């Protein structure tokens, strides 16, 4: 189909008064319109589409908007991209039944019903309207993915087998009183030495990870409709957990010193404040000491709680690790959370929550009554893994490997993209944050194009609450094997450079 013919058809559909997607972002509206055009038979199998440049010109849209829509259709199988040849309508479409004039209205209504299932509550619709996770969690540059192939599996099997052979029947029961006490002792010692956390073993609760820790804190310390401060941009999992608890989120901007409340914000009265002070997610900034003290003083005056998510503090590559926010707290207003999923393997689903001493009885009760925790066999094996020194050995080995991968990735970014992007958060953690200097760049389109080439990156704009103030990409480097970082980095940088051009 000629470019101007297709453009005429698409413009007619895009601007129809009854277009059900008229309120959606422009790239999403174009995607839906192209998809309907294919399914309606207006673009038949094998038809070559005009280039994205020509289509953008004829539609009077930015090329990034067109690339985003086309890239999504390629990823879903409606289009196929052939290197050096062009983009074509696929022979086999994901939707087996094409839309016809007779059934298009009915099909559209069915799609809308699928998007808003009638049995979901308003809160359910809010929580499920978009997924924070990627389609593929363990592709090159997926943020949050770790190199769990380095994990000493045989040693881990041996430690677990020891407890299964002894068959202590107490370890087959639910986990009461906050979890397996020897593990709580080991974690308390570890946090005291490595993170300057003020903690006794009784203050440590074993949870299934950060998500459960946030959920438990929100359920026990807040009421429906209370205000919670969250960083903006913010980790999507924390947002979901707090929204599920019925909290009203107040997004607080982030600068180079961490969370940055305005003068108006400081006059507020939140019940809970969620922060990632040691490595802000996703920007990677470290909260400064003056900002930490101001936040602690505010929490003490307002009698509100601070939830400190210290998700990847084990991996710092320059300078000494920053002490925890909880270690500076003189008024017992901070709850401190950590996880083993970032240092061992994701599926272990074990984390810990350190609560103020006066909250210990209530949190033990809440943890048991709400979640019926268990996995005591696993907790016992983890205790030995920590006390015998295997955890520290693993962390040291991973820290060296991750630093090498980070350096290679950052070097290629700087060589290829120069001052067109700004790298933040590279001193620690498991990811880099690229912030585009040009605010008009479509980071969603770049992420879609990367996915089509076998890479998973996250658009920075997706982490914003409200209108995004920054465009960029979140790049995880932990999962990419060291010898593969350079070729994947070259491929990704070329893709980004083309988008910036």
Protein Blocks (a to p, Z undefined) as FASTA:
>chain_A
ZZklmmmmmmmmmmgmklmklmpcfklmmmmmmmmmmmnopacghiacddfklmmmmnop
afklmmmmmmmmmmnopaccdehibccddfbdfblbacdfklmmmmmmmmmmmmmcfkbc
fklmmmmmpcfbdfblbbghiahiacfklpcfklmmmmmmmmmmnopaklmmcceehiaf
klmmmmmmmmmmmnopacdfklpccdebjklmmmmmmmmmpcehiacdddddddfklmmm
mmmnopacddddddfkopaddfklmmmccfbdcddfklccfklpacdfklmmmmmmmmmm
nopacddddfklmpcfedjddddfklmpmnopaccdddfklmmcmklopacddddfklmm
mmmmmmmmmnopghklmmmmmmmmmmnommmmmmmmmmmmmmmmmmmmmmmmmmmnmmmb
ccehklgcjbdcdddfblkbcfklmmmmmmmnopacddfklmpgcjdfbdcddddfklpc
fklmmmmmmmmmmmmmmmmZZ
